[in-house]
Amino acid sequence: MRTLWRIISGPFRWCWRLLNFIREFILNLFLIFIIVICVGIYLQMHLSAPEPGKGALLVDLTGVVQDKPSVNNKFRQIGRELLGASSNRLQENSLFDVVDMLRQAKTDKNITGLVLSLKDFAGADQTSLQYIGKALREFRDSGKPIYAAGDSYDQAQYFLASFANKIYLTPQGAVDLHGLATNNLYYKSLLDKLKVNTHIFRVGTYKSAVEPFLRDDMSPAARDADGRWLGQLWQHYLDTVAANRQITPQQLFPGAQAMLAGLRSAGGDTAQFALANKWVDTVASRVAIEAEMTKAFGWNKEKKAFNSVSIYDYQTPQPPQKGGQIAVIFASGAIVDGPETPGSVGGDTTAGQIRDARLDPEVKAIVFRVNSPGGSVSASEMIRSELEAARAAGKPVVVSMGGMAASGGYWISTPANYIIASPSTLTGSIGIFGVINTFEDSLGSIGVHTDGVATSPLADLSITKALPPEFSQMMQLNIENGYQNFITLVGKARNKSPEEVDKIAQGHVWIGSDAKTNGLVDQLGDFDDAVAKAAELAKLQQHHLNWYFDEPSLIELLLSQASASVYAHLPAMIQAFLPVPSAQVSALFSMQAGAFPTLNDPQNRYAYCLTCGDVQ
């Protein structure tokens, strides 16, 4: 019997020992991996980089540029070097880090010029492009040349390239100037076919965020309003680029028919067409362009390329911290209740940062950078009230609006002492709505029904039942009250009566220049102007900035970078069936701002601009 037991139990004992060995082996490997990572991070942070030789700063931006990347640039750079680069089109870059590096290079004796290599640059909102363009113009005005070289340029890439002294294009290349458009999906017919009942509660003639649930196309009012600000945004683009190229906006973009005729005259050669239109200065092969760059910057035998340093390897010394402290707090993305997640503004997180700045005696003023299409009313009010408390505590608050500060994004801006917007900022959209879907007809069509008892109609709420009429009426009253609160807040902040605000509200989206005319903002400018105004209001002769970022933990960084790296190396067909790595969600959000599945207002009330972030 004992022999039989040994025969039976033997394989199990060996399997258990093997499992223990595998477990300990994996844990030891993981421990070694963590030690190597920690040593690498220590060396990156504490060992100074060697002094670079003279050459160009290579602005080889990859991915998108945002106000607030989901991962701080320093940590992302370490992860990139240790774990490999993530997908180029999903990488995020800090707008302010890019501008700081350009300004540092302007006075760096080792940087003799700048080369724009933008093939992997996926874009940014127009306000961000203008701010980078300002830094490029400063660099060029310092006497150092800027060259742009590329196989092709899309509109965002070409906007930056237009600041160059000379633009190169390869013979098979093209400059893609086509204009701007907004497109949204509309679901009414789909919802009808699925027998989903959508209950809409809203205030605002132009509040188009709910139209996808009500229509199969854009309403005339929304079409008229969006067409106005979209045309102004495109005109700003043309005016800036045409001025850089020293031609008229009409010469830059003569219209679709004229461009078709010009391309036909060029025999379909897009490169020669761009040269004839003065979009570029030289059409040349990569070899010829590299020879030109070598003449300008010299040859590096080790790298086998012209002398240059990538913007990702360029080291910028930290300026000495002098004078009073100005806190810089971000609201980038859709506004949601709870903590911040990538691509969103967490009401709890942002309100907490404002509170910390208010209670910090070293902070003398706050610059609140808003780049948001809005979101939850309750989260917006939480942030607004905390900002109001900071102002009441004697700390000046200046709002710097980015590409969009609409609906809830404007709500949270109202307590500011001063609001500064770019001419291209999309703001306003002062309106409010609620959406509740019920599925009683969908379930009924397949034989599923809901029944029960309740002490009152208000207790009998379920997505599987029709909404009680009493609740629908209460919901509409709640939405109307929210709208009145909204326009009252705006009126108090902008010294207008609620009636005056109502005339420019109703969900109407305004471009920055119109918002200034309508009194919704105080000044047209950029982030630099906001910092200068904050220093002026706080009466600071000298100041330094304290950037409020939530730094990721080491584990979060490793998991984020590793998942992005694995995702980037998978075949495209497999990527299509997998979720995007969480650290890259905010990059996609800027391109898909029309979707708002994560909004979570407890009363289902939203101040949100659907089309503000969907410009292509």
N, C-alpha and C positions, 0 to 999 in steps of 0.2 A: 504493500500500500504506500509506504514511504517512498519507494522507488518510483511508483507511478506519479506521486505528487511532485517529485523532483522533475520528472520528465515534463509534466504539464506546466509547472511554475517557472521552469528554467527560461523559456523564451520571454516570459513576461518580465522577469528580472533583468534580462539583457536589454529588452526594449526600454525599461525604466532607466537603466544606466545610460543608454544611448541618448534618451531624451534629456537627462540631466547634463550630459556632456554638451549636447547641442545648445541647451539653454545657457550654460556657463560660457560657452564659446562666443555666442552672440552677444551676451552682456559684456564680456571682456572686449570684444571688437568695438562695441558702442562706446565703452569707456575710453578706449584708445582714441576713437574718432573725436570724442568731446575734448580730450586733452589737446589733440592736434589743432582743433578749431580754436580753443582758448589761447593757445600759444600764438597761432596766426593772428588772432584779433589783437593780442597784446603787442605783437611786433608792428602791426599796422598802425596802432594808436601811439606807440612810444618811440618808434625809430623814424627819424626824419628822412625824407626822400632826398636823393642826391640832387645837387644843383644841376638843372637842365641846361643844355647848350642853347645858343640862340636859334630861333626858328619861328615857325608859325604856330598859332593856336588852332588846332583842327577841331572845328565845331561839328563833330559827327554825332549829332543828337539821334538817339534811337527811341522809338515809342512816342508817347504823348507828353506834353508839358502841362502841369497842373499847379494850382496854388499850393495844395497840400497833398503830396504823395502818401500812399498808405504806409510806406516804409521810408524812414529817413535816409537821405542820400548816403551818409557815411556808412550806415549799417548795410545798405544795399550794395555798396561798392565792395565791402568786405565779403559779403556773401557771393557776389559775382566772381571775385578772384578765387575764392576757396571752393565754390560749388559749381561754377560755370554760369554763363549768361542765361538769362531767361529769354522768352520769346521777345524779339525786338519790338514787334508791333504792340506788345502789351506792357512794355517797360514804362515806368512813370518817372518823370523828372520834375524837380522843384523849380518853378518859375523864378523864384528869388535866388536860388543857388546859381542858376544859369546867368542871370543878370549880374550877380556879384562877381562871378568869374570873368565875365566880359569886362567889367569895370576894373578889376584887378589887372587883367592883361593889358589894359590901356596904358598903365603906368609901369609895367614890368619891362625892364631893360632887355630881358631875354626873349621877349615876344616881339618880333619885328613885323608881324602881320597876322592876318586871320584868313583861314580857308573854311568856307561853308561846304560841308559834305552832308547833304540832307536826304540821301536816298532812303534811310530808315526812319526818318522823322514822320510820325503819323498825325501830327497836327496839334492844335490848341485853339481855344476860342480867340476871337479877334482882339479882344482887350489884352490878352497875354502876348499875342504876336506883336501888338503895338508897343508893349513895354520892352520886349526883347529888341524890337527895332530901334527903340530909343537908345538902348545901350550900344547897339551896333553903330548908330549914327555918331554917338560920342566917341567910340573907338576910331571911326573913320576920320572924324574932325581932329583927332589928336595927331594926324599925319601918317598913321600907319595904314597900309592898304588892306582891303578886304577883297578876296576872290571867292566866287561861287562856282563850283564845278559839279556837274551831274549828268547822268544819262537821260533824266527827265525831271520835271518839276510839277507837282500838283499845286493847287492854289495856295495852301498853307506854306509849302516849301518855297514857292516863288515869292511870296510876300517877304520872307526873310532874305531871299537871294537878291531882291531888288535893292537892298541897302549896300550891295557890294559895288566896288569900283568897276569890276569887270565880271561878267557872267559868261561862263563857258558851258557849251552844250555839245554832246557827242553827235555824230552824223545821223544816227538812227533815233535820236531823242525827240522829245516834244515838251512843250509847255502847255499844261492843261488848264486853260482859263475858260470857264463855262458859266459862272454865276453862282447864285445861292438858291437853295430850295428847302422847303420843309415838307415832310411826308409822314403821315400817321396812318395807323390801321384803324378801320372802323368796323364795329362788330354787330350792329343792329340785326342784320339778316341772320347772322350766325346764332345770336341769342334767341331770335324768334324760332329758328329751326330746332334749337335745343330746348325751347319752351322755358327759358330762364327769364324771370321777371326782374327787371332792373328798376329800382326805385331811386330816382334822382331828386335831390334837394339842393337848390342853388340860388344864389343871388348874383346878378351881373350879366348884362346883355352879351358881353364879350368873353365870358368865362367859358372858354372852349374845352377845358380839360374833360368835361363830361360828354362832349359830343360823340366820341367813339361808341358810347353805349346807347345813344339816342338816334344816330343817323348812320347812313352808309357813305356820306360824303361831308365835306366841310360846309358849314353854313355860310350864306353870303356875308353876314356881319363879321365872322371870323376870317373869311377870305380877304375882305377889305382891310381889316385891321392888320393881319399878318403880312399882307402884300405891302402895306405902307412901311412898316419897320424893316422888313426884309430888303426892300428897295433902298432904304437909307443905309442899311448895313453894307450892302454891295457898293453903294456910292462912296462910302468911307474907304472901302478897300481900294477902289479904282483911284480915288484922289491921292491916297498915300503912295501907291505903287507908281502911278503916272508921274508924280512929283519926283520920286527917286530916279525914274528913268528919263526924266526931263522931256516928257511928251505929254500930250493932253489925254484925259480920260477917254475921249472918243477915239483917239488913235490907239490907245491900249486895248480897248474892247469896243470895236465898231458895231457889234451886233452879230447875231448868228448868220444872217444872210451874207453880210459883207465878209465875214470870216470864211464862209464856205467858198465864196468867189475867190478870195485870196489864196486859199489852200488849193483850189483848182488851178489857179495860175502858176502855183509852185509845183504842179504835177503831183500833188499829194505828199510832197516832201515836208513833213512837219518841222524838221530842223531848219530848213531854209525859209519856211514860212515864218518861224519865230525870229530868225535873223532879219528878214525883210520888214517885220513889224516892229523892230527895235526892242523886242522882248529880251534878246540876248545880244552879247557883243561879238562872240566868236563861236563858230562851229568847228570843232577839232576832235581828233581821236583822243582816247585816254592817254596814249603814249605822248602825244603832242602836248596835252594839258600838263602831264607830269613833268615834261621838259621845261615848260614855262614856270611851274612851281619850283623846280630845281634852280632855275636862274634866279628866282626871287629869294629863295631861302637856303640854298645849298643842298648838298647830297649827304645822306647819312649812310655810310658803308655797312654798318652793322644791321640797321633796319632795312637796308636796300630800298630806301624811299627818301623823299625830300625831308629836310629837318622840320619836325613838327612834334607837338605833344597833344594827345587827345584831351578833350575837355573833361573826360572822365578820369584822367591821370594828372590833371593840372592841380597843383597844390596852391591853395590860397590862404595866406596867413590870416589869423584872426586879428581884427583891429583891436587896439586897446580899449577897454571899457571905461569910458569917462562920462561924468555927468549923471543926470537922472535917468531912470529906467522907464522905457516905454514898452508896455506889454503888447505883443502882436498875437491876437487870437483869431482862429480861422473858423468859418462856417462854410464848408465846401461839400456840396451834395444835397440830397433830399433830406429834409428835416423829419426825424422820427423820434418817437418816445423811447426813453431808456438810454443805454450806453451807446457810444459811437461804434460803428462798424465801418469797414472799408467802403468808401463811396457815399457815406451818409453823415449827417450831422446829428449826433445823439443829444437829445435835450438835456439829459442828466450830465453828460460829459462836458458839453460846452458851457452850461450854466455853472458847473463846478469850476471850470477854468476861470470864468469871469469872477466868480466869488473869490478864488485864490488871489487873483490880481487885485481885487478890491481890498482884501484884508492884508495885502503885502505892503508894508510901509515904504519899501524901495521902489514900488511902481508908482509913477507920478501921472501917467496917462495911459489910455488904451487905444490902440488901433485895431478895429474889428473888421477883418477882411471877409466880406460876404460874397460868395459865388454859389448861389443856390436858387433852384426853381421853386422852393417852398416845400410844403409838406403838411405835417400834423399841426393843427391849430393849438392844441394843448402844449406840445413841445415848443412851438414858436413863442407862445406866451411865457413859458418858463424861462426861456432865454431872454426875452424882452424885459421881463420884470427884474432879472438879475442885472442886466445892463443898466436899467433905470436906477437900480440901487447903487451901482458903481458911480454913476453921474451924481446922484444925490450925496454920495460920500465925498464929493469934491474932486473926483478924478475925471478930467475931460475925456470924452469918448468921441473918436472920429471914425466914421464908417468909410472904408475903402471898398467900393463895389468892383467886382471883377467882371467876368463875361455876362453874368446874370445875377440879379438880386430882385427876383420877382415873387409876387404873392407872399408866402411866408418869409421869403428872403427879404422883402421890404418890411414886413411886420417886425422882424427882429432888428431892423435898422432904425426904427422910429425914435428910440430914446437918445440918439446921438446928439451931441452938441453941434456936429457938422457932418454933412454927407458929401462925399466926393465920388463922382462916377466918371467913367470913361465915356467919350462920345458914342462908343459902340456898345456900352452896357445895355442889356435888356432888363428893364425894371418896371415898376408899377404892377399890373395884373392884380389890382386890389379887388378881390372877390373871394367868395367862399362857397364850397359845395360839400355835399355828402352823397355817398353811393352805398346802397345795400342791395345785394342780389338774393333772391329767394328762388327755391327750386321745386315748389309744390307741383307745378305743372309738369316739369321734367320727370319727377318721380311718379306722378300719377299716370303718365303715359306708359310706364312699364309696370304699373300695378302696385306701386308702393304709396301708402297713404299715412298721414299723421293725424292722431286724434288724442284728446286728453281733456283734463279739466284744469281751470285756473281761477284764482280768486279775483282777478281783474283782467281786462284786455291787455293791460301793460305787462302783465306777467306772462302772457301767452305769446312770447316772441320766439320764433324759430326760423331758421333758413329753409325749413321744410314746410312752412305755412305762409299764407299770405300775411302781409303786415296788417295789424289792426289799424283801422282808420284813425283812432285816437293817437296811436304812436306816430303815424305819418304826419299828422297835423302838428304834434309836439316837435317832431324832427325839423319840419319846415320853420317853425317858430324859433327853434334853436339856431338854425342856419341864419335866419334873418337877424337874430340878436347878435350872432357872431359878426355878421357884416357891419351892423351898426357899431359894434365895438371897434372893428377894424378902421372904419372911416373916422370914428371919433378919436382914436389914437393918432391917426395920420393928421387930422385937423389940429389937434393939440400940439403935435410936434412941429407942424409946418405953418402954424398961425393961420389956419383956415377954418371956416365953418364946415360942419359935416355936409351941408348942401354943396359947398364949393368943391369939397373932395369928391362927393358923389358924381359930379359932372366929369371928373377925370379918372374916376374909378370904374365901376361896372365890369371889372376884369380886363380893362384895356391895357395892352402891353405898350410901353413907351421905350423908345431908344434914348440913350443918355442925354443927347442934345435936346430932345423934346421934353424929357423929364426936368431938365434945368429950366426950360421956358415955362413949364407948368408948376414950378416951385416944389417939385418932389425931391430935388437935390440942390445943394448949395453951390457946387462948383464942378466944372469939368476938369479932370486931371487924372493922375495915376497914383500908385502907391507912394511914390516919393513925396507927392504933394500932401498926402494924408499924414505921413510921418512929420513933415514940416509943420503942418497945422496943429498936430497934437503937441509938438514941442512949443509952439507959439502959445497955445491955450494954457499949457502947464507952466509957461514962463521959464523954460529951460534954455540956458545958454549952450550947454552941451548935453548930449544924450546918447544912449545906446539902447539897442533893441533886445528884448527878451522874448524869444520865439516859443510859444506854448505848443509843444508837440508831445504826444504820448509815445515814448520810445517803446518798441517791441522788446519782449524778453528774448534771450538768446535762443530758447527753444522755439518761440514763434518765428524768429528770423530763419532758423535752420529749416523748419518745416515748410515755411512759405517759399524760401528760395529753392529748396530741394524739389518741392512739388511743381514749381514753375519750370525748373530745369528739366525734370522728367517730362512734363507736358510738352515743352518746346521741342524735345527730341523725338516725340512720337510721330508716326506718319499722320498726315493731314486727315486721312479717312478716319483714323481712330480718334483724333482730337475732336472731330465733329460730334462724337457720341458721348464725350466726357464733359463734366462741368469744368468751367474755367477756374484755375487756382484762385482762392479767395483774395490773395494779395493783389490780384489784377482786376478785381471786380470794378473798382472805382475808375480804372482806365476805360473799361467798357461802358460804364455808366454815362460818361461824358458823351459817348456816341449813341447811347440808347436811353436818353433821359425821358423819353415818352412813356416808358414803362414805370409803374409805381406799385409793384406788388408788395413791397416791404413796408408801406405806410401803415401805421398802427395806432391812429388816434383813438382813444377809448370811446369818444362820442361819434366816431366816423365823420369828423369834420376836417376838411382839408382846404388849405390855401396854397394852390399848386398851379404852376404854369406848364401846360403840356408841351407846347411847341418851342419854348425858350431854348432848350438844349438840343433840339433836333435839326440844326441848320447844317446843310451839307453843300 
